[in-house]
Amino acid sequence: MNMDERIKRINALYHKSQNEGLTDEEKLEQSILRQEYVDSIKRNMKAQLDNIEIERPDGTIEKLKPSYKKKKE
């Protein structure tokens, strides 16, 4: 299932929950689909942040340091 299909299914389950309610299986499916969507957004955001480069006034290009990562102690 691609992301567009997942989003359509999430929306369909939301509308069904508002109108009739969901079965336990549908609630589980909705939860899983939402988590997959959030994980996808996080991966995409991390990939974008990892590819940011800063051009300094002297013309040098520096990759943005991943300061958003948790440091291991």
CYANA upper distance limits for C-alpha pairs under 8 A (distance plus 0.5 A):
  1 MET  CA      5 GLU  CA      6.51
  1 MET  CA      6 ARG  CA      6.97
  2 ASN  CA      6 ARG  CA      6.80
  3 MET  CA      7 ILE  CA      6.63
  3 MET  CA     37 TYR  CA      8.04
  4 ASP  CA      8 LYS  CA      6.75
  5 GLU  CA      9 ARG  CA      6.65
  6 ARG  CA     10 ILE  CA      6.58
  6 ARG  CA     33 LEU  CA      7.04
  6 ARG  CA     37 TYR  CA      8.21
  7 ILE  CA     11 ASN  CA      6.65
  7 ILE  CA     37 TYR  CA      8.32
  8 LYS  CA     12 ALA  CA      6.57
  9 ARG  CA     13 LEU  CA      6.60
 10 ILE  CA     14 TYR  CA      6.65
 10 ILE  CA     30 GLN  CA      6.58
 10 ILE  CA     33 LEU  CA      7.13
 10 ILE  CA     34 ARG  CA      7.46
 11 ASN  CA     15 HIS  CA      6.71
 12 ALA  CA     16 LYS  CA      6.62
 13 LEU  CA     17 SER  CA      6.53
 13 LEU  CA     22 LEU  CA      8.06
 13 LEU  CA     26 GLU  CA      7.82
 13 LEU  CA     30 GLN  CA      7.09
 14 TYR  CA     18 GLN  CA      6.87
 15 HIS  CA     19 ASN  CA      6.78
 16 LYS  CA     20 GLU  CA      6.15
 16 LYS  CA     21 GLY  CA      6.51
 16 LYS  CA     22 LEU  CA      7.27
 17 SER  CA     21 GLY  CA      4.50
 17 SER  CA     22 LEU  CA      5.75
 22 LEU  CA     26 GLU  CA      6.14
 22 LEU  CA     27 LYS  CA      6.50
 23 THR  CA     27 LYS  CA      6.71
 24 ASP  CA     28 LEU  CA      6.75
 25 GLU  CA     29 GLU  CA      6.65
 26 GLU  CA     30 GLN  CA      6.47
 27 LYS  CA     31 SER  CA      6.66
 28 LEU  CA     32 ILE  CA      6.70
 29 GLU  CA     33 LEU  CA      6.55
 30 GLN  CA     34 ARG  CA      6.56
 31 SER  CA     35 GLN  CA      6.71
 32 ILE  CA     36 GLU  CA      6.68
 33 LEU  CA     37 TYR  CA      6.66
 34 ARG  CA     38 VAL  CA      6.73
 35 GLN  CA     39 ASP  CA      6.56
 36 GLU  CA     40 SER  CA      6.60
 37 TYR  CA     41 ILE  CA      6.83
 38 VAL  CA     42 LYS  CA      6.73
 39 ASP  CA     43 ARG  CA      6.68
 40 SER  CA     44 ASN  CA      6.66
 41 ILE  CA     45 MET  CA      6.60
 42 LYS  CA     46 LYS  CA      6.61
 43 ARG  CA     47 ALA  CA      6.65
 44 ASN  CA     48 GLN  CA      6.74
 45 MET  CA     49 LEU  CA      6.68
 46 LYS  CA     50 ASP  CA      6.52
 47 ALA  CA     51 ASN  CA      6.94
 48 GLN  CA     52 ILE  CA      7.15
 49 LEU  CA     64 LEU  CA      8.14
 49 LEU  CA     66 PRO  CA      8.22
 50 ASP  CA     63 LYS  CA      8.49
 50 ASP  CA     64 LEU  CA      7.58
 50 ASP  CA     65 LYS  CA      8.46
 50 ASP  CA     66 PRO  CA      7.34
 51 ASN  CA     63 LYS  CA      7.76
 51 ASN  CA     64 LEU  CA      8.10
 52 ILE  CA     63 LYS  CA      6.61
 52 ILE  CA     64 LEU  CA      6.11
 53 GLU  CA     61 ILE  CA      6.90
 53 GLU  CA     62 GLU  CA      5.98
 53 GLU  CA     63 LYS  CA      4.80
 53 GLU  CA     64 LEU  CA      6.00
 54 ILE  CA     61 ILE  CA      6.08
 54 ILE  CA     62 GLU  CA      5.68
 54 ILE  CA     63 LYS  CA      6.66
 54 ILE  CA     64 LEU  CA      7.07
 55 GLU  CA     59 GLY  CA      6.48
 55 GLU  CA     60 THR  CA      6.24
 55 GLU  CA     61 ILE  CA      4.95
 55 GLU  CA     62 GLU  CA      6.89
 56 ARG  CA     60 THR  CA      5.87
 56 ARG  CA     61 ILE  CA      6.70
 56 ARG  CA     62 GLU  CA      8.03
